[in-house]
Amino acid sequence: MTVFRWIIGLLTAMMVGGTALSFGLYIITGIDLWLKRTHKFRHWAYVAIMFWFNFEIWLRVILIIVNW
């Protein structure tokens, strides 16, 4: 379980870093492509966080049902 949390944490950190880097490049260059990439990285960061959240909740539900 800890390995899963680390993997999701690293993926989220990479996506947040990509968001910050893309936004910085958009500010510096003014090219709209970097702003689109910023939105994509932010979207995938949200996807990773929500996947982790749902996984944790449903794991608890399954463990409660099995142990009940």
C-alpha positions in Angstrom: 0.0 0.0 0.0 2.8 2.4 0.8 4.4 1.7 -2.6 1.1 2.7 -4.3 1.0 5.9 -2.3 4.6 6.7 -3.3 3.9 6.0 -7.0 0.8 8.2 -7.0 2.6 10.9 -5.1 5.5 10.9 -7.5 3.1 11.0 -10.5 1.3 13.9 -9.0 4.5 15.7 -8.2 5.7 15.3 -11.8 2.4 16.6 -13.1 2.4 19.6 -10.8 6.1 20.3 -11.7 5.1 20.0 -15.4 2.3 22.5 -14.8 4.6 25.0 -13.1 7.2 24.6 -15.8 4.7 24.9 -18.6 3.1 28.0 -17.1 6.6 29.6 -16.6 7.4 28.9 -20.2 4.1 30.4 -21.2 4.8 33.6 -19.2 8.3 33.9 -20.7 7.5 33.1 -24.3 3.8 34.0 -24.7 3.2 30.9 -26.9 -0.3 29.6 -26.4 0.8 26.0 -26.7 2.4 26.1 -23.3 -0.8 27.3 -21.8 -2.6 24.3 -23.3 0.0 22.0 -21.9 -0.4 23.7 -18.5 -4.1 22.8 -18.5 -3.3 19.2 -19.6 -0.7 18.7 -16.8 -3.1 20.2 -14.3 -5.9 17.9 -15.5 -3.7 14.8 -15.2 -2.6 15.9 -11.7 -6.3 16.1 -10.7 -6.9 12.7 -12.2 -4.1 11.1 -10.2 -5.3 12.7 -7.0 -8.8 11.6 -7.5 -7.7 8.1 -8.5 -5.8 7.8 -5.2 -8.7 9.2 -3.2 -11.2 6.8 -4.7 -8.8 3.9 -4.3 -8.3 4.6 -0.6 -12.1 4.9 0.0 -13.1 1.8 -1.9 -10.3 -0.2 -0.3 -11.6 0.7 3.1 -15.2 -0.2 2.0 -14.0 -3.6 0.7 -12.0 -4.3 3.8 -15.0 -3.4 6.1 -17.3 -5.7 4.0 -14.8 -8.6 4.1 -14.1 -8.3 7.8 -17.6 -7.8 8.9 
